């Protein structure tokens, strides 16, 4: 990109015709710049993808992702982490909030405060309900916005992955930000990921992005464990009539198209929202919830 900017720095348009001149050089200089650009590109390609390095003490990493925001991904991540621990009390489970711009884990897990530092200058995760948690939300004021460019976000993600004393974990559940951007690529290319779970509502607009998310993980060779259909149906608490507010079976149809499993359906229920907002997720407050049934599939 720098070479192209240099090459066309004196480009002008006169009389409706384009005329490009390279100051102090002719065609041979342009050819030399093209050759230098090709060499640089070859050097970058020769490096290949970053070498994956496991997180110290962590056996399995499962990422919860969605293409679209607002589909209940963080709610699912919290409840799945809690359900993994409840399903087998001998297992140690951690939860990493990789959504730098919009961290939700502190509120949903009813955690506040700053992490302590170990003698090795590593951050100790905050813990509640037996789950070790780390989030950008522990490092900033609750109402403070994160106004960072991509490189700073990547640095923050690297610190949350590598500069945390996770201890010994059987599972680390990572709550990814929406989309298919830098954070998703950084996580999937730098650490071994056992599998990804895609969360979506049945709405067509959400499904478009959910499909992109699944395809992204396939391209970076991360197994997609399956899809979860969230907010699948609303049941009136008075008359018990069921309404598919966001459509019916959209995620199931997408799973068939992609050749993936459906891990479960989570209804649109006021208790799920209220419990997460109060820091008492349904797996803790209502152990018979649908979220618990997802664990055997994972």
Phi and psi in degrees as GROMACS dihedral restraints (atoms count N, CA, C in turn):
[ dihedral_restraints ]
;  ai    aj    ak    al  type     phi  dphi    fc
    3     4     5     6     1   -63.7    20    10
    4     5     6     7     1   -41.3    20    10
    6     7     8     9     1   -63.3    20    10
    7     8     9    10     1   -39.8    20    10
    9    10    11    12     1   -66.1    20    10
   10    11    12    13     1   -38.4    20    10
   12    13    14    15     1   -64.4    20    10
   13    14    15    16     1   -40.1    20    10
   15    16    17    18     1   -64.5    20    10
   16    17    18    19     1   -42.9    20    10
   18    19    20    21     1   -65.0    20    10
   19    20    21    22     1   -35.3    20    10
   21    22    23    24     1  -106.9    20    10
   22    23    24    25     1    18.0    20    10
   24    25    26    27     1   -64.5    20    10
   25    26    27    28     1   -27.2    20    10
   27    28    29    30     1  -109.5    20    10
   28    29    30    31     1    23.6    20    10
   30    31    32    33     1   -74.3    20    10
   31    32    33    34     1   133.1    20    10
   33    34    35    36     1  -138.2    20    10
   34    35    36    37     1   161.3    20    10
   36    37    38    39     1  -118.5    20    10
   37    38    39    40     1   121.6    20    10
   39    40    41    42     1  -126.3    20    10
   40    41    42    43     1   130.2    20    10
   42    43    44    45     1    60.5    20    10
   43    44    45    46     1    27.9    20    10
   45    46    47    48     1    84.5    20    10
   46    47    48    49     1    -2.7    20    10
   48    49    50    51     1  -114.0    20    10
   49    50    51    52     1   140.8    20    10
   51    52    53    54     1   -80.5    20    10
   52    53    54    55     1   134.0    20    10
   54    55    56    57     1  -135.9    20    10
   55    56    57    58     1   121.8    20    10
   57    58    59    60     1  -114.2    20    10
   58    59    60    61     1   127.9    20    10
   60    61    62    63     1  -125.2    20    10
   61    62    63    64     1   142.0    20    10
   63    64    65    66     1  -108.5    20    10
   64    65    66    67     1   112.9    20    10
   66    67    68    69     1   -62.3    20    10
   67    68    69    70     1   131.8    20    10
   69    70    71    72     1    73.4    20    10
   70    71    72    73     1    10.5    20    10
   72    73    74    75     1  -152.7    20    10
   73    74    75    76     1   154.2    20    10
   75    76    77    78     1  -110.4    20    10
   76    77    78    79     1  -151.6    20    10
   78    79    80    81     1   -61.1    20    10
   79    80    81    82     1   -37.9    20    10
   81    82    83    84     1   -62.3    20    10
   82    83    84    85     1   -36.1    20    10
   84    85    86    87     1   -65.7    20    10
   85    86    87    88     1   -39.9    20    10
   87    88    89    90     1   -62.6    20    10
   88    89    90    91     1   -39.9    20    10
   90    91    92    93     1   -64.9    20    10
   91    92    93    94     1   -38.5    20    10
   93    94    95    96     1   -63.6    20    10
   94    95    96    97     1   -39.2    20    10
   96    97    98    99     1   -66.8    20    10
   97    98    99   100     1   -39.2    20    10
   99   100   101   102     1   -62.1    20    10
  100   101   102   103     1   -41.5    20    10
  102   103   104   105     1   -65.1    20    10
  103   104   105   106     1   -39.6    20    10
  105   106   107   108     1   -65.0    20    10
  106   107   108   109     1   -38.0    20    10
  108   109   110   111     1   -64.8    20    10
  109   110   111   112     1   -41.9    20    10
  111   112   113   114     1   -64.3    20    10
  112   113   114   115     1   -40.1    20    10
  114   115   116   117     1   -63.2    20    10
  115   116   117   118     1   -42.4    20    10
  117   118   119   120     1   -63.2    20    10
  118   119   120   121     1   -42.8    20    10
  120   121   122   123     1   -63.7    20    10
  121   122   123   124     1   -40.5    20    10
  123   124   125   126     1   -63.4    20    10
  124   125   126   127     1   -38.2    20    10
  126   127   128   129     1   -63.7    20    10
  127   128   129   130     1   -41.6    20    10
  129   130   131   132     1   -65.0    20    10
  130   131   132   133     1   -44.6    20    10
  132   133   134   135     1   -66.1    20    10
  133   134   135   136     1   -32.1    20    10
  135   136   137   138     1   -66.8    20    10
  136   137   138   139     1   -25.1    20    10
  138   139   140   141     1   -68.3    20    10
  139   140   141   142     1   -30.2    20    10
  141   142   143   144     1    72.9    20    10
  142   143   144   145     1  -168.9    20    10
  144   145   146   147     1   -73.9    20    10
  145   146   147   148     1   156.5    20    10
  147   148   149   150     1   -59.1    20    10
  148   149   150   151     1   146.5    20    10
  150   151   152   153     1   -72.4    20    10
  151   152   153   154     1   128.0    20    10
  153   154   155   156     1   -73.9    20    10
  154   155   156   157     1   133.7    20    10
  156   157   158   159     1  -127.6    20    10
  157   158   159   160     1   121.2    20    10
  159   160   161   162     1   -60.5    20    10
  160   161   162   163     1   152.0    20    10
  162   163   164   165     1   -76.5    20    10
  163   164   165   166     1   129.1    20    10
  165   166   167   168     1   -57.8    20    10
  166   167   168   169     1   125.7    20    10
  168   169   170   171     1    87.3    20    10
  169   170   171   172     1    -5.2    20    10
  171   172   173   174     1  -104.2    20    10
  172   173   174   175     1   124.9    20    10
  174   175   176   177     1   -84.9    20    10
  175   176   177   178     1   -48.6    20    10
  177   178   179   180     1  -131.8    20    10
  178   179   180   181     1   137.5    20    10
  180   181   182   183     1  -117.0    20    10
  181   182   183   184     1   126.4    20    10
  183   184   185   186     1  -120.3    20    10
  184   185   186   187     1   127.3    20    10
  186   187   188   189     1  -104.9    20    10
  187   188   189   190     1   138.1    20    10
  189   190   191   192     1  -105.7    20    10
  190   191   192   193     1   120.5    20    10
  192   193   194   195     1  -135.4    20    10
  193   194   195   196     1   162.3    20    10
  195   196   197   198     1  -152.9    20    10
  196   197   198   199     1   148.6    20    10
  198   199   200   201     1   -75.2    20    10
  199   200   201   202     1   -38.8    20    10
  201   202   203   204     1  -104.3    20    10
  202   203   204   205     1   142.7    20    10
  204   205   206   207     1   -79.1    20    10
  205   206   207   208     1   158.5    20    10
  207   208   209   210     1    78.8    20    10
  208   209   210   211     1    19.1    20    10
  210   211   212   213     1  -102.7    20    10
  211   212   213   214     1     6.1    20    10
  213   214   215   216     1    93.4    20    10
  214   215   216   217     1    22.3    20    10
  216   217   218   219     1   -64.2    20    10
  217   218   219   220     1   -47.4    20    10
  219   220   221   222     1   -65.1    20    10
  220   221   222   223     1   -38.8    20    10
  222   223   224   225     1   -59.7    20    10
  223   224   225   226     1   -43.9    20    10
  225   226   227   228     1   -66.4    20    10
  226   227   228   229     1   -41.1    20    10
  228   229   230   231     1   -61.5    20    10
  229   230   231   232     1   -45.3    20    10
  231   232   233   234     1   -61.3    20    10
  232   233   234   235     1   -48.6    20    10
  234   235   236   237     1   -70.3    20    10
  235   236   237   238     1   -33.7    20    10
  237   238   239   240     1   -69.0    20    10
  238   239   240   241     1   -40.3    20    10
  240   241   242   243     1   -60.7    20    10
  241   242   243   244     1   -44.9    20    10
  243   244   245   246     1   -66.3    20    10
  244   245   246   247     1   -37.6    20    10
  246   247   248   249     1   -69.6    20    10
  247   248   249   250     1   -35.8    20    10
  249   250   251   252     1   -60.3    20    10
  250   251   252   253     1   -42.2    20    10
  252   253   254   255     1   -69.7    20    10
  253   254   255   256     1   -39.4    20    10
  255   256   257   258     1   -69.7    20    10
  256   257   258   259     1   -32.8    20    10
  258   259   260   261     1   -68.2    20    10
  259   260   261   262     1   -32.1    20    10
  261   262   263   264     1  -145.5    20    10
  262   263   264   265     1    95.0    20    10
  264   265   266   267     1   -60.3    20    10
  265   266   267   268     1   -14.6    20    10
  267   268   269   270     1   -78.8    20    10
  268   269   270   271     1   -11.2    20    10
  270   271   272   273     1   -92.3    20    10
  271   272   273   274     1   140.4    20    10
  273   274   275   276     1   -98.7    20    10
  274   275   276   277     1   130.2    20    10
  276   277   278   279     1  -124.9    20    10
  277   278   279   280     1   137.7    20    10
  279   280   281   282     1  -120.7    20    10
  280   281   282   283     1   161.0    20    10
  282   283   284   285     1  -136.5    20    10
  283   284   285   286     1   118.9    20    10
  285   286   287   288     1  -111.1    20    10
  286   287   288   289     1   125.8    20    10
  288   289   290   291     1   -92.3    20    10
  289   290   291   292     1   101.8    20    10
  291   292   293   294     1   -93.0    20    10
  292   293   294   295     1     6.0    20    10
  294   295   296   297     1   -85.0    20    10
  295   296   297   298     1    91.9    20    10
  297   298   299   300     1   -65.9    20    10
  298   299   300   301     1   -41.4    20    10
  300   301   302   303     1   -77.3    20    10
  301   302   303   304     1   -31.0    20    10
  303   304   305   306     1  -135.7    20    10
  304   305   306   307     1    65.0    20    10
  306   307   308   309     1   -66.5    20    10
  307   308   309   310     1   129.0    20    10
  309   310   311   312     1  -115.0    20    10
  310   311   312   313     1   -17.9    20    10
  312   313   314   315     1   -60.3    20    10
  313   314   315   316     1   -41.3    20    10
  315   316   317   318     1   -55.2    20    10
  316   317   318   319     1   -44.9    20    10
  318   319   320   321     1   -69.9    20    10
  319   320   321   322     1   -44.5    20    10
  321   322   323   324     1   -67.2    20    10
  322   323   324   325     1   -29.7    20    10
  324   325   326   327     1   -98.2    20    10
  325   326   327   328     1     6.2    20    10
  327   328   329   330     1    55.9    20    10
  328   329   330   331     1    51.9    20    10
  330   331   332   333     1  -125.4    20    10
  331   332   333   334     1   139.0    20    10
  333   334   335   336     1  -140.8    20    10
  334   335   336   337     1   159.1    20    10
  336   337   338   339     1   113.7    20    10
  337   338   339   340     1   171.6    20    10
  339   340   341   342     1  -101.2    20    10
  340   341   342   343     1   142.5    20    10
  342   343   344   345     1   -65.4    20    10
  343   344   345   346     1   142.9    20    10
  345   346   347   348     1   -79.2    20    10
  346   347   348   349     1   159.9    20    10
  348   349   350   351     1  -105.4    20    10
  349   350   351   352     1   140.7    20    10
  351   352   353   354     1   -82.9    20    10
  352   353   354   355     1   169.2    20    10
  354   355   356   357     1   -57.1    20    10
  355   356   357   358     1   -23.3    20    10
  357   358   359   360     1   -89.2    20    10
  358   359   360   361     1    10.3    20    10
  360   361   362   363     1    66.5    20    10
  361   362   363   364     1    31.3    20    10
  363   364   365   366     1  -101.3    20    10
  364   365   366   367     1   148.1    20    10
  366   367   368   369     1   -80.1    20    10
  367   368   369   370     1   136.5    20    10
  369   370   371   372     1   -90.8    20    10
  370   371   372   373     1   127.6    20    10
  372   373   374   375     1   -61.9    20    10
  373   374   375   376     1   148.8    20    10
  375   376   377   378     1   -80.7    20    10
  376   377   378   379     1   149.8    20    10
  378   379   380   381     1  -130.3    20    10
  379   380   381   382     1   137.1    20    10
  381   382   383   384     1  -153.2    20    10
  382   383   384   385     1   147.3    20    10
  384   385   386   387     1    55.3    20    10
  385   386   387   388     1    24.8    20    10
  387   388   389   390     1    81.5    20    10
  388   389   390   391     1     6.0    20    10
  390   391   392   393     1  -108.2    20    10
  391   392   393   394     1   125.4    20    10
  393   394   395   396     1   -79.0    20    10
  394   395   396   397     1   124.7    20    10
  396   397   398   399     1  -123.8    20    10
  397   398   399   400     1   142.1    20    10
  399   400   401   402     1  -136.9    20    10
  400   401   402   403     1   137.4    20    10
  402   403   404   405     1  -155.4    20    10
  403   404   405   406     1   151.1    20    10
  405   406   407   408     1   -61.4    20    10
  406   407   408   409     1   -25.0    20    10
  408   409   410   411     1   -63.7    20    10
  409   410   411   412     1   -19.1    20    10
  411   412   413   414     1   -81.2    20    10
  412   413   414   415     1   -14.0    20    10
  414   415   416   417     1  -105.6    20    10
  415   416   417   418     1    -7.3    20    10
  417   418   419   420     1  -131.8    20    10
  418   419   420   421     1   167.4    20    10
  420   421   422   423     1   -66.5    20    10
  421   422   423   424     1   148.8    20    10
  423   424   425   426     1   -58.4    20    10
  424   425   426   427     1   -35.0    20    10
  426   427   428   429     1   -98.6    20    10
  427   428   429   430     1     2.5    20    10
  429   430   431   432     1   -79.7    20    10
  430   431   432   433     1   128.1    20    10
  432   433   434   435     1   -79.6    20    10
  433   434   435   436     1   151.1    20    10
  435   436   437   438     1   -96.3    20    10
  436   437   438   439     1   112.2    20    10
  438   439   440   441     1  -116.1    20    10
  439   440   441   442     1    78.8    20    10
  441   442   443   444     1  -124.9    20    10
  442   443   444   445     1   152.4    20    10
  444   445   446   447     1   -84.8    20    10
  445   446   447   448     1   172.4    20    10
  447   448   449   450     1   -55.9    20    10
  448   449   450   451     1   -41.8    20    10
  450   451   452   453     1   -63.1    20    10
  451   452   453   454     1   -37.4    20    10
  453   454   455   456     1   -69.0    20    10
  454   455   456   457     1   -37.2    20    10
  456   457   458   459     1   -64.5    20    10
  457   458   459   460     1   -43.2    20    10
  459   460   461   462     1   -61.4    20    10
  460   461   462   463     1   -38.7    20    10
  462   463   464   465     1   -64.6    20    10
  463   464   465   466     1   -40.7    20    10
  465   466   467   468     1   -65.1    20    10
  466   467   468   469     1   -42.0    20    10
  468   469   470   471     1   -62.8    20    10
  469   470   471   472     1   -42.4    20    10
  471   472   473   474     1   -60.4    20    10
  472   473   474   475     1   -40.9    20    10
  474   475   476   477     1   -66.5    20    10
  475   476   477   478     1   -40.0    20    10
  477   478   479   480     1   -67.2    20    10
  478   479   480   481     1   -28.3    20    10
  480   481   482   483     1   -82.3    20    10
  481   482   483   484     1   -44.0    20    10
  483   484   485   486     1  -103.8    20    10
  484   485   486   487     1   -23.6    20    10
  486   487   488   489     1  -108.4    20    10
  487   488   489   490     1    36.5    20    10
  489   490   491   492     1  -124.9    20    10
  490   491   492   493     1   133.1    20    10
  492   493   494   495     1   -86.1    20    10
  493   494   495   496     1    86.6    20    10
  495   496   497   498     1   -74.6    20    10
  496   497   498   499     1   -11.8    20    10
  498   499   500   501     1    70.7    20    10
  499   500   501   502     1  -141.9    20    10
  501   502   503   504     1  -108.7    20    10
  502   503   504   505     1   113.5    20    10
  504   505   506   507     1  -118.1    20    10
  505   506   507   508     1   137.2    20    10
  507   508   509   510     1   -80.0    20    10
  508   509   510   511     1   -37.2    20    10
  510   511   512   513     1  -136.1    20    10
  511   512   513   514     1   136.3    20    10
  513   514   515   516     1  -118.8    20    10
  514   515   516   517     1   115.8    20    10
  516   517   518   519     1   -93.9    20    10
  517   518   519   520     1   125.3    20    10
  519   520   521   522     1  -108.8    20    10
  520   521   522   523     1   121.2    20    10
  522   523   524   525     1   -87.6    20    10
  523   524   525   526     1   103.7    20    10
  525   526   527   528     1   -82.1    20    10
  526   527   528   529     1   156.1    20    10
  528   529   530   531     1   -73.0    20    10
  529   530   531   532     1   164.5    20    10
  531   532   533   534     1   -65.3    20    10
  532   533   534   535     1   158.1    20    10
  534   535   536   537     1    97.1    20    10
  535   536   537   538     1  -168.8    20    10
  537   538   539   540     1  -135.9    20    10
  538   539   540   541     1    53.2    20    10
  540   541   542   543     1  -106.4    20    10
  541   542   543   544     1  -149.1    20    10
  543   544   545   546     1   -59.3    20    10
  544   545   546   547     1   -43.6    20    10
  546   547   548   549     1   -63.9    20    10
  547   548   549   550     1   -44.9    20    10
  549   550   551   552     1   -60.3    20    10
  550   551   552   553     1   -44.7    20    10
  552   553   554   555     1   -66.3    20    10
  553   554   555   556     1   -42.0    20    10
  555   556   557   558     1   -61.6    20    10
  556   557   558   559     1   -46.1    20    10
  558   559   560   561     1   -66.5    20    10
  559   560   561   562     1   -48.2    20    10
  561   562   563   564     1   -71.3    20    10
  562   563   564   565     1   -25.3    20    10
  564   565   566   567     1   -94.2    20    10
  565   566   567   568     1   -18.3    20    10
  567   568   569   570     1  -103.5    20    10
  568   569   570   571     1   -19.5    20    10
  570   571   572   573     1  -130.8    20    10
  571   572   573   574     1   150.6    20    10
  573   574   575   576     1   -69.4    20    10
  574   575   576   577     1   126.0    20    10
  576   577   578   579     1  -113.5    20    10
  577   578   579   580     1   122.7    20    10
  579   580   581   582     1   -67.3    20    10
  580   581   582   583     1   -34.0    20    10
  582   583   584   585     1   179.5    20    10
  583   584   585   586     1   161.4    20    10
  585   586   587   588     1  -118.4    20    10
  586   587   588   589     1   142.5    20    10
  588   589   590   591     1  -116.3    20    10
  589   590   591   592     1   128.1    20    10
  591   592   593   594     1  -100.2    20    10
  592   593   594   595     1   128.1    20    10
  594   595   596   597     1  -106.7    20    10
  595   596   597   598     1   135.8    20    10
  597   598   599   600     1  -156.2    20    10
  598   599   600   601     1   155.6    20    10
  600   601   602   603     1   -87.1    20    10
  601   602   603   604     1   167.0    20    10
  603   604   605   606     1   -74.7    20    10
  604   605   606   607     1    -1.3    20    10
  606   607   608   609     1   -67.6    20    10
  607   608   609   610     1   139.7    20    10
  609   610   611   612     1   -57.2    20    10
  610   611   612   613     1   -41.7    20    10
  612   613   614   615     1   -62.8    20    10
  613   614   615   616     1   -40.5    20    10
  615   616   617   618     1   -69.9    20    10
  616   617   618   619     1   -35.9    20    10
  618   619   620   621     1   -66.4    20    10
  619   620   621   622     1   -33.6    20    10
  621   622   623   624     1   -57.3    20    10
  622   623   624   625     1   -45.1    20    10
  624   625   626   627     1   -78.2    20    10
  625   626   627   628     1   -31.2    20    10
  627   628   629   630     1   -62.1    20    10
  628   629   630   631     1   -39.4    20    10
  630   631   632   633     1   -64.3    20    10
  631   632   633   634     1   -40.6    20    10
  633   634   635   636     1   -61.8    20    10
  634   635   636   637     1   -39.3    20    10
  636   637   638   639     1   -62.6    20    10
  637   638   639   640     1   -44.4    20    10
  639   640   641   642     1   -63.5    20    10
  640   641   642   643     1   -41.7    20    10
  642   643   644   645     1   -66.3    20    10
  643   644   645   646     1   -35.8    20    10
  645   646   647   648     1   -61.7    20    10
  646   647   648   649     1   -46.3    20    10
  648   649   650   651     1   -63.5    20    10
  649   650   651   652     1   -35.6    20    10
  651   652   653   654     1   -63.9    20    10
  652   653   654   655     1   -38.9    20    10
  654   655   656   657     1   -67.0    20    10
  655   656   657   658     1   -31.9    20    10
  657   658   659   660     1   -97.5    20    10
  658   659   660   661     1    14.1    20    10
  660   661   662   663     1    63.4    20    10
  661   662   663   664     1    38.6    20    10
  663   664   665   666     1  -103.4    20    10
  664   665   666   667     1   121.9    20    10
  666   667   668   669     1   -60.8    20    10
  667   668   669   670     1   133.8    20    10
  669   670   671   672     1   -93.8    20    10
  670   671   672   673     1   112.2    20    10
  672   673   674   675     1   -70.3    20    10
  673   674   675   676     1   -28.4    20    10
  675   676   677   678     1   154.9    20    10
  676   677   678   679     1  -176.4    20    10
  678   679   680   681     1  -116.5    20    10
  679   680   681   682     1   147.5    20    10
  681   682   683   684     1  -115.0    20    10
  682   683   684   685     1   128.4    20    10
  684   685   686   687     1   -93.4    20    10
  685   686   687   688     1   109.5    20    10
  687   688   689   690     1  -101.0    20    10
  688   689   690   691     1   153.2    20    10
  690   691   692   693     1    54.6    20    10
  691   692   693   694     1    42.9    20    10
  693   694   695   696     1   -71.0    20    10
  694   695   696   697     1   -33.4    20    10
  696   697   698   699     1  -155.9    20    10
  697   698   699   700     1   147.1    20    10
  699   700   701   702     1  -114.0    20    10
  700   701   702   703     1   128.0    20    10
  702   703   704   705     1  -109.0    20    10
  703   704   705   706     1   124.4    20    10
  705   706   707   708     1   -62.0    20    10
  706   707   708   709     1   127.0    20    10
  708   709   710   711     1   -67.8    20    10
  709   710   711   712     1   -15.0    20    10
  711   712   713   714     1   -97.0    20    10
  712   713   714   715     1   -56.0    20    10
  714   715   716   717     1   -98.4    20    10
  715   716   717   718     1    -7.0    20    10
  717   718   719   720     1    67.9    20    10
  718   719   720   721     1    12.4    20    10
  720   721   722   723     1   -70.3    20    10
  721   722   723   724     1   137.2    20    10
  723   724   725   726     1   -99.8    20    10
  724   725   726   727     1   133.4    20    10
  726   727   728   729     1  -128.1    20    10
  727   728   729   730     1   131.4    20    10
  729   730   731   732     1   -92.4    20    10
  730   731   732   733     1    85.1    20    10
  732   733   734   735     1   -62.2    20    10
  733   734   735   736     1   -40.1    20    10
  735   736   737   738     1  -101.1    20    10
  736   737   738   739     1    14.6    20    10
  738   739   740   741     1   101.0    20    10
  739   740   741   742     1   166.6    20    10
  741   742   743   744     1  -116.5    20    10
  742   743   744   745     1   128.6    20    10
  744   745   746   747     1    64.1    20    10
  745   746   747   748     1    21.1    20    10
  747   748   749   750     1   -63.3    20    10
  748   749   750   751     1   -41.0    20    10
  750   751   752   753     1   -70.4    20    10
  751   752   753   754     1   -35.9    20    10
  753   754   755   756     1   -62.4    20    10
  754   755   756   757     1   -41.9    20    10
  756   757   758   759     1   -65.4    20    10
  757   758   759   760     1   -40.2    20    10
  759   760   761   762     1   -64.4    20    10
  760   761   762   763     1   -40.2    20    10
  762   763   764   765     1   -61.0    20    10
  763   764   765   766     1   -40.7    20    10
  765   766   767   768     1   -63.9    20    10
  766   767   768   769     1   -41.5    20    10
  768   769   770   771     1   -62.8    20    10
  769   770   771   772     1   -39.9    20    10
  771   772   773   774     1   -88.0    20    10
  772   773   774   775     1    -6.5    20    10
  774   775   776   777     1    71.4    20    10
  775   776   777   778     1    35.3    20    10
  777   778   779   780     1  -115.6    20    10
  778   779   780   781     1   164.1    20    10
  780   781   782   783     1   -85.6    20    10
  781   782   783   784     1   150.6    20    10
  783   784   785   786     1   -94.6    20    10
  784   785   786   787     1   119.8    20    10
  786   787   788   789     1   -83.3    20    10
  787   788   789   790     1   -19.7    20    10
  789   790   791   792     1   161.7    20    10
  790   791   792   793     1   169.2    20    10
  792   793   794   795     1  -115.9    20    10
  793   794   795   796     1   131.1    20    10
  795   796   797   798     1  -114.4    20    10
  796   797   798   799     1   122.6    20    10
  798   799   800   801     1   -73.6    20    10
  799   800   801   802     1   161.3    20    10
  801   802   803   804     1   -83.1    20    10
  802   803   804   805     1   102.6    20    10
  804   805   806   807     1  -132.4    20    10
  805   806   807   808     1   136.1    20    10
  807   808   809   810     1   -63.2    20    10
  808   809   810   811     1   -30.9    20    10
  810   811   812   813     1   -65.9    20    10
  811   812   813   814     1   -35.9    20    10
  813   814   815   816     1   -62.7    20    10
  814   815   816   817     1   -44.2    20    10
  816   817   818   819     1   -67.7    20    10
  817   818   819   820     1   -46.2    20    10
  819   820   821   822     1   -63.5    20    10
  820   821   822   823     1   -41.6    20    10
  822   823   824   825     1   -67.3    20    10
  823   824   825   826     1   -40.1    20    10
  825   826   827   828     1   -67.8    20    10
  826   827   828   829     1   -39.9    20    10
  828   829   830   831     1   -63.6    20    10
  829   830   831   832     1   -29.8    20    10
  831   832   833   834     1   -91.0    20    10
  832   833   834   835     1     0.4    20    10
  834   835   836   837     1    77.6    20    10
  835   836   837   838     1    22.7    20    10
  837   838   839   840     1  -129.2    20    10
  838   839   840   841     1    74.6    20    10
  840   841   842   843     1   -53.3    20    10
  841   842   843   844     1   154.1    20    10
  843   844   845   846     1   -61.3    20    10
  844   845   846   847     1   -28.2    20    10
  846   847   848   849     1   -64.4    20    10
  847   848   849   850     1   -29.4    20    10
  849   850   851   852     1   -86.6    20    10
  850   851   852   853     1   -45.9    20    10
  852   853   854   855     1   -83.3    20    10
  853   854   855   856     1   -27.9    20    10
  855   856   857   858     1  -137.7    20    10
  856   857   858   859     1    81.4    20    10
  858   859   860   861     1   -60.0    20    10
  859   860   861   862     1   -17.4    20    10
  861   862   863   864     1   -91.0    20    10
  862   863   864   865     1    15.6    20    10
  864   865   866   867     1   -70.0    20    10
  865   866   867   868     1   165.5    20    10
  867   868   869   870     1   -62.8    20    10
  868   869   870   871     1   -28.6    20    10
  870   871   872   873     1   -60.2    20    10
  871   872   873   874     1   -35.4    20    10
  873   874   875   876     1   -63.9    20    10
  874   875   876   877     1   -34.5    20    10
  876   877   878   879     1   -69.8    20    10
  877   878   879   880     1   -12.3    20    10
  879   880   881   882     1   -76.9    20    10
  880   881   882   883     1   -24.1    20    10
  882   883   884   885     1   -60.6    20    10
  883   884   885   886     1   -45.2    20    10
  885   886   887   888     1   -56.8    20    10
  886   887   888   889     1   -33.0    20    10
  888   889   890   891     1   -66.9    20    10
  889   890   891   892     1   -37.9    20    10
